[in-house]
Amino acid sequence: MAEPMGQPSPILDVNVTRSGDVLVVGVTGELDIDTVPEVRAAISSGLSEPASALVLDLSEIGFFSSAGLSLLLESRRRVDTLAVVATRRSVLRPIQLTAVAPLLNVFGSVDEALASISSAQGAGQPK
């Protein structure tokens, strides 16, 4: 049964933080057509304040559908710099098997993503 609109999903947890001027959105659980709107809303809310980059931490995602791939592409269009943290096969495999992989910067940890963003910004170029 679908969750009523506006109610948090019991199969998803979204944590929004900032590291300097970088928005970090951590997602835990299942990312599918029913839960993507909650993540999209968290990203939109976080981007209401200027951010130099977005780190989308999907390292704790157990299920990742095509709706998740669409969210990645949508997020990439919304910011100059998007870093995706993915360590599980459930997320990495769909990214690798589609044409999405060359469009994303995928990292093994939030720290690696933040370091890459910092390095790219220090060089004056979005990554």
C-alpha positions, 0 to 999 in steps of 0.5 A: 500500500502506498504511503499518503502524500506528505508522509515519510516512507517507512522504507526510506530515510533521508538526511540533509546536511552541509559541508561548507557550501556543499549540500550532502543528501544521504539516503538509506533504504529503497529508492524507487518510484514511491520514494523518489519524491521524498528524496527530490523534495529533500534536495529541493529544500536543501538547494533553496540555499545556495550550494556549490555542489551536491553530494548524493550519498546512496551507499546505504541503498538496498534497492535502486530502480530506474526511478533512482536513475532518473533522479540522478539525471534530474539532480545533475541538471540542477547543480553544476557539480554532482557527486554520487556516493555508491558502494553497493551492487544494487546502485552501482550495477544499474549505473554501470549497465546504462548510459548514465555512468559516463555522466556521473562522478561516482565515489566510494565515500562522502569524504572522497566526494568532498575532497574531489569537489574541493580539489576541482573548486580549488582549480576553478572548475566544476567536476 
